[in-house]
Amino acid sequence: MMVIRPVCRADLPGLMQLAKKTGGGLTSLPQDEKTLAARIERSIETWQGERPQAQQGYVFVLEDTTDGAIAGISAIEVAVGLEEPWYNYRVGSLVHASRQLDIYNPLATLSLSNDHTGATELCSLFLDPDYRMHKNGQLLSKSRFLFMAGFPEVFSPRVVAEMRGVIDDAGNSPFWDSVGSHFFSMDFSRADFLSGTGHKAFIAELMPKHPLYIHYLSEDARAVIGEVHVKTAPARALLEAEGFRYQNYVDIFDGGPTLECELAAIRAVKQSRVMTTAAGNPDDHHPLCLVAGMDYLRFRAVLLPVDPQAGTVLIPPDCAARLQIAAGDPVRVVSLSPQGTCL
């Protein structure tokens, strides 16, 4: 059985193994044991109410209960940019015009931005390639929405997600080569690692404060602005199906898009509802749904078929144990697919 749960200290070796499989470009999951250990501690302290809002971040893992393997990670940053600036580029335009010469040229630009300061960020989504099957990716990503639906007061009304941009198999970024490399004097992997391990002061120190004309970038760089890594395309499609949209903000390193949506407008948040559990075996012919416990400190989520006409959710004993619930307890439920009919 695959179950979503809060990260714990014993998960550090599993997260290190996951980090080695990312291929770079995932700044929030660096191959650095000290950084990951600190992130686990921050997540635990967030759940225990020991961190101010500016430092709060929830980390979830996808556990294969058959052997305890950590198959994936996903996370939520409660409010970005409140302690350290949260940068991206806003894709806009500047107009160069001359009435005398009858010339009007709007030119696309990149402008350094902190417009998402205070927003809640979905981040660190990564699923082990060996587990990319049986809807595991959707469980890993969308379970966060049930947590946010259950405890909306914790989060910002605005939710964003930075998507990994285009990077080749050797770890090279055409956007970085045409933009960042000129200002940072280091390769993409080094800058990516520094950012992912919390050393972000160099961004403010070295990034240009004036707009950059996209026309001056290489053709390869222009082509990847707002585009995602081929392995990130499914994650982008998943978020867009939930209501997220690209609003012309991109990552300063690889040019990947930032997607955003109002919390209350996220499909899985808006359509989720609370149901009561009962002991029993669900019918596999019923629509597949996300089912999550209602306990803040012991949040768990799984995938189960749910009868859309029933007033209760049938949960087998072993599944109830994994969710840490008993018959009669409430659970939050939503269809896995936007086209689902479980609710």
C-alpha positions as CSV (number, residue, x, y, z in Angstrom):
1,M,0.0,0.0,0.0
2,M,1.1,3.5,-0.8
3,V,0.5,6.1,1.9
4,I,1.2,9.8,2.3
5,R,2.4,10.9,5.7
6,P,4.5,13.7,7.4
7,V,8.3,13.3,7.0
8,C,10.2,12.1,10.1
9,R,13.9,12.0,11.0
10,A,14.2,8.3,10.0
11,D,13.4,9.3,6.4
12,L,16.7,11.1,5.8
13,P,18.5,8.2,4.1
14,G,15.5,7.7,1.8
15,L,15.4,11.3,0.9
16,M,19.1,11.3,0.1
17,Q,18.5,8.4,-2.3
18,L,15.7,10.3,-3.9
19,A,17.9,13.4,-4.3
20,K,20.4,11.4,-6.3
21,K,17.7,10.5,-8.8
22,T,16.5,14.0,-9.6
23,G,19.1,14.8,-12.2
24,G,19.6,18.3,-10.9
25,G,17.3,21.4,-11.3
26,L,15.2,20.6,-8.2
27,T,16.6,23.2,-5.8
28,S,14.4,22.2,-2.9
29,L,15.7,18.6,-3.0
30,P,19.5,19.0,-3.1
31,Q,22.0,16.2,-2.7
32,D,23.1,17.6,0.7
33,E,22.5,15.6,3.9
34,K,22.9,18.6,6.2
35,T,20.4,20.6,4.2
36,L,17.8,17.8,4.1
37,A,18.2,17.0,7.8
38,A,17.6,20.7,8.6
39,R,14.5,20.7,6.4
40,I,13.1,17.6,8.1
41,E,13.6,19.4,11.5
42,R,11.9,22.5,10.2
43,S,8.9,20.4,9.0
44,I,8.6,18.7,12.4
45,E,8.8,22.0,14.2
46,T,6.2,23.5,11.9
47,W,3.7,20.7,12.7
48,Q,4.5,21.2,16.4
49,G,3.8,25.0,16.2
50,E,7.4,25.9,17.0
51,R,8.2,28.1,13.9
52,P,7.0,31.6,13.0
53,Q,5.0,31.8,9.7
54,A,8.0,33.0,7.7
55,Q,9.8,29.8,8.5
56,Q,7.0,27.3,8.2
57,G,7.2,24.4,5.7
58,Y,5.4,21.0,5.6
59,V,7.2,18.0,4.0
60,F,5.3,14.9,3.1
61,V,6.7,11.5,1.9
62,L,5.1,8.7,-0.1
63,E,5.8,5.5,1.7
64,D,5.6,2.0,0.3
65,T,4.3,0.2,3.4
66,T,5.3,-3.2,2.0
67,D,9.0,-2.5,2.8
68,G,9.0,1.1,4.2
69,A,10.7,2.6,1.1
70,I,10.4,6.3,0.6
71,A,9.0,6.5,-3.0
72,G,8.5,10.3,-3.2
73,I,8.4,13.7,-1.6
74,S,6.2,16.7,-1.8
75,A,6.1,19.9,0.3
76,I,4.3,23.1,1.0
77,E,6.1,26.4,2.0
78,V,3.6,28.4,4.0
79,A,4.7,31.9,3.0
80,V,7.6,32.6,0.7
81,G,9.8,35.6,0.8
82,L,9.1,36.9,4.3
83,E,12.6,36.4,5.5
84,E,14.6,36.1,2.3
85,P,13.5,37.6,-1.0
86,W,11.8,35.1,-3.3
87,Y,12.9,36.0,-6.8
88,N,11.5,35.3,-10.2
89,Y,11.4,37.1,-13.6
90,R,8.2,38.7,-14.8
91,V,7.8,38.4,-18.5
92,G,6.6,41.8,-19.7
93,S,7.3,44.4,-22.4
94,L,8.7,47.8,-23.0
95,V,7.5,49.9,-25.9
96,H,9.9,51.9,-28.0
97,A,8.0,54.3,-30.2
98,S,8.6,57.3,-32.4
99,R,5.6,59.2,-33.8
100,Q,7.9,61.2,-36.1
101,L,9.3,58.1,-37.7
102,D,6.0,56.1,-37.4
103,I,7.7,53.4,-35.5
104,Y,6.1,51.4,-32.6
105,N,8.1,48.4,-31.2
106,P,6.9,46.6,-28.1
107,L,9.9,44.5,-27.0
108,A,9.5,41.5,-24.5
109,T,11.5,41.9,-21.3
110,L,12.5,40.0,-18.2
111,S,12.2,42.0,-14.9
112,L,13.4,40.8,-11.5
113,S,10.3,40.4,-9.3
114,N,9.3,39.7,-5.7
115,D,5.6,39.8,-6.6
116,H,4.8,36.4,-4.9
117,T,6.0,37.5,-1.5
118,G,3.8,35.9,1.2
119,A,2.2,33.3,-1.2
120,T,2.0,29.7,-0.3
121,E,4.3,27.5,-2.5
122,L,3.9,23.9,-3.6
123,C,7.4,22.5,-4.0
124,S,9.8,19.6,-3.8
125,L,7.6,17.3,-5.8
126,F,9.6,14.2,-6.9
127,L,8.6,10.6,-7.4
128,D,11.1,7.8,-7.7
129,P,11.1,6.6,-11.4
130,D,10.6,3.1,-10.2
131,Y,7.2,4.1,-8.7
132,R,5.8,6.1,-11.6
133,M,2.7,3.9,-12.0
134,H,-0.7,3.2,-10.4
135,K,-1.5,6.9,-9.9
136,N,1.3,7.4,-7.4
137,G,2.2,10.7,-8.9
138,Q,-1.3,12.1,-8.4
139,L,-1.5,10.8,-4.9
140,L,1.9,12.5,-4.1
141,S,0.9,15.8,-5.5
142,K,-2.8,16.1,-4.9
143,S,-2.8,14.9,-1.3
144,R,-1.4,18.3,-0.4
145,F,-4.7,19.9,-1.5
146,L,-6.7,17.8,1.0
147,F,-4.3,19.0,3.8
148,M,-4.8,22.6,2.7
149,A,-8.6,22.1,2.4
150,G,-8.6,20.8,6.0
151,F,-6.6,23.6,7.4
152,P,-6.9,26.6,5.2
153,E,-6.2,29.1,7.9
154,V,-2.6,28.0,7.9
155,F,-2.0,29.1,4.3
156,S,-2.1,32.1,2.0
157,P,-5.1,32.7,-0.2
158,R,-2.6,32.6,-3.2
159,V,-0.8,29.4,-4.1
160,V,2.1,29.1,-6.5
161,A,4.3,26.4,-7.9
162,E,7.7,26.8,-9.6
163,M,8.1,24.2,-12.3
164,R,11.5,22.9,-13.4
165,G,12.7,24.4,-16.6
166,V,14.4,22.9,-19.6
167,I,17.7,21.2,-18.8
168,D,19.6,18.7,-20.9
169,D,20.9,15.3,-19.9
170,A,24.2,16.8,-19.0
171,G,22.6,19.3,-16.6
172,N,23.0,22.3,-18.9
173,S,20.3,25.0,-19.1
174,P,20.1,27.1,-22.3
175,F,18.3,29.9,-20.3
176,W,21.1,30.0,-17.8
177,D,23.8,30.0,-20.5
178,S,22.2,33.1,-22.1
179,V,21.2,34.9,-18.9
180,G,22.6,33.9,-15.5
181,S,26.0,32.8,-16.5
182,H,26.9,36.4,-17.5
183,F,26.2,37.7,-14.0
184,F,27.2,34.9,-11.7
185,S,30.4,33.6,-13.3
186,M,29.6,30.0,-12.3
187,D,27.9,27.0,-14.0
188,F,24.2,26.2,-13.7
189,S,24.7,23.3,-11.3
190,R,26.7,25.3,-8.9
191,A,24.2,28.2,-8.7
192,D,21.4,25.7,-8.5
193,F,23.1,23.9,-5.6
194,L,23.8,27.1,-3.7
195,S,20.2,28.2,-4.0
196,G,18.9,24.8,-2.9
197,T,21.1,24.8,0.2
198,G,19.9,28.2,1.4
199,H,22.8,30.3,0.2
200,K,20.7,32.9,-1.7
201,A,22.4,36.2,-0.8
202,F,24.4,36.0,-4.0
203,I,21.2,36.3,-6.0
204,A,20.4,39.8,-4.7
205,E,24.0,40.8,-4.9
206,L,24.6,39.7,-8.5
207,M,21.4,39.8,-10.5
208,P,20.8,42.8,-12.7
209,K,18.1,45.2,-11.3
210,H,17.1,46.5,-14.7
211,P,14.9,44.8,-17.3
212,L,16.6,42.4,-19.8
213,Y,15.5,42.4,-23.4
214,I,14.5,38.9,-24.4
215,H,15.4,39.7,-28.0
216,Y,19.1,39.7,-27.0
217,L,19.0,36.2,-25.6
218,S,20.0,33.2,-27.7
219,E,17.4,31.5,-29.8
220,D,17.6,28.4,-27.6
221,A,17.1,30.5,-24.4
222,R,14.1,32.3,-25.9
223,A,12.5,29.0,-26.9
224,V,12.5,27.6,-23.3
225,I,11.1,30.6,-21.4
226,G,8.0,29.4,-19.6
227,E,8.6,25.8,-20.8
228,V,9.1,22.8,-18.5
229,H,11.6,19.9,-18.4
230,V,10.2,16.9,-20.3
231,K,9.9,14.9,-17.0
232,T,8.0,17.8,-15.4
233,A,5.4,18.0,-18.1
234,P,3.0,15.6,-16.3
235,A,3.3,17.6,-13.1
236,R,2.4,20.8,-15.0
237,A,-0.6,19.1,-16.6
238,L,-1.8,17.8,-13.3
239,L,-1.7,21.3,-11.7
240,E,-3.3,22.9,-14.7
241,A,-6.2,20.4,-14.5
242,E,-6.6,21.6,-10.9
243,G,-6.9,25.2,-12.0
244,F,-3.4,26.5,-11.9
245,R,-2.2,28.9,-14.7
246,Y,1.0,30.4,-16.0
247,Q,0.8,34.1,-15.4
248,N,4.1,35.2,-17.1
249,Y,6.5,34.6,-14.2
250,V,9.5,32.3,-14.7
251,D,12.4,31.0,-12.7
252,I,15.6,33.2,-12.7
253,F,17.9,30.2,-13.2
254,D,16.3,27.9,-15.8
255,G,13.3,29.9,-17.1
256,G,10.7,27.4,-16.0
257,P,7.2,28.7,-15.4
258,T,5.6,29.6,-12.1
259,L,2.0,28.4,-12.0
260,E,-0.6,30.0,-9.6
261,C,-4.1,29.7,-8.3
262,E,-6.3,31.0,-5.5
263,L,-6.5,28.4,-2.7
264,A,-10.3,28.4,-2.7
265,A,-10.4,27.9,-6.5
266,I,-8.2,24.7,-6.6
267,R,-10.4,22.0,-7.9
268,A,-9.5,19.4,-5.2
269,V,-10.0,21.9,-2.4
270,K,-13.3,23.3,-3.7
271,Q,-14.8,19.8,-4.4
272,S,-13.6,18.0,-1.3
273,R,-16.0,17.0,1.4
274,V,-16.0,15.3,4.8
275,M,-17.5,11.8,4.9
276,T,-17.7,9.1,7.7
277,T,-15.8,5.9,7.5
278,A,-17.0,2.3,8.0
279,A,-15.2,-0.9,8.1
280,G,-15.4,-2.9,4.8
281,N,-13.9,-3.6,1.5
282,P,-14.6,-1.0,-1.2
283,D,-15.8,-2.0,-4.7
284,D,-13.0,-1.6,-7.2
285,H,-15.5,-0.5,-9.8
286,H,-16.2,2.7,-7.9
287,P,-14.3,5.9,-8.9
288,L,-10.8,6.3,-7.4
289,C,-10.6,9.0,-4.7
290,L,-8.1,10.7,-2.4
291,V,-9.0,9.9,1.2
292,A,-7.3,11.7,4.1
293,G,-7.6,11.6,7.8
294,M,-8.7,14.8,9.6
295,D,-6.0,14.8,12.3
296,Y,-3.6,17.7,11.8
297,L,-0.6,16.1,13.6
298,R,-1.2,12.6,12.1
299,F,-2.2,13.5,8.6
300,R,-2.3,10.5,6.2
301,A,-3.7,10.1,2.7
302,V,-4.3,7.1,0.4
303,L,-6.2,6.2,-2.8
304,L,-9.4,4.3,-2.4
305,P,-12.5,3.5,-4.6
306,V,-15.5,5.4,-3.1
307,D,-19.2,4.8,-3.8
308,P,-20.6,8.1,-5.0
309,Q,-24.1,7.2,-3.7
310,A,-23.1,6.0,-0.3
311,G,-23.0,8.1,2.8
312,T,-19.9,6.4,4.1
313,V,-16.4,5.4,2.9
314,L,-15.6,1.7,3.2
315,I,-12.1,1.3,4.5
316,P,-10.4,-2.1,5.0
317,P,-8.8,-2.7,8.5
318,D,-5.2,-2.6,7.2
319,C,-5.9,0.7,5.4
320,A,-7.6,2.2,8.4
321,A,-4.5,1.4,10.5
322,R,-2.3,3.1,7.9
323,L,-4.5,6.2,8.0
324,Q,-4.5,5.9,11.8
325,I,-8.3,6.1,12.0
326,A,-11.2,3.9,13.3
327,A,-14.6,3.1,11.9
328,G,-16.9,6.1,12.4
329,D,-14.1,8.7,12.1
330,P,-14.4,11.5,9.6
331,V,-12.2,11.7,6.5
332,R,-11.9,14.3,3.8
333,V,-12.6,12.9,0.3
334,V,-12.3,14.1,-3.3
335,S,-12.2,12.5,-6.7
336,L,-8.7,11.9,-8.0
337,S,-9.6,13.1,-11.4
338,P,-11.4,16.4,-12.3
339,Q,-13.7,14.2,-14.4
340,G,-14.3,11.8,-11.5
341,T,-17.8,11.3,-10.1
342,C,-17.0,10.1,-6.6
343,L,-18.4,13.3,-5.1
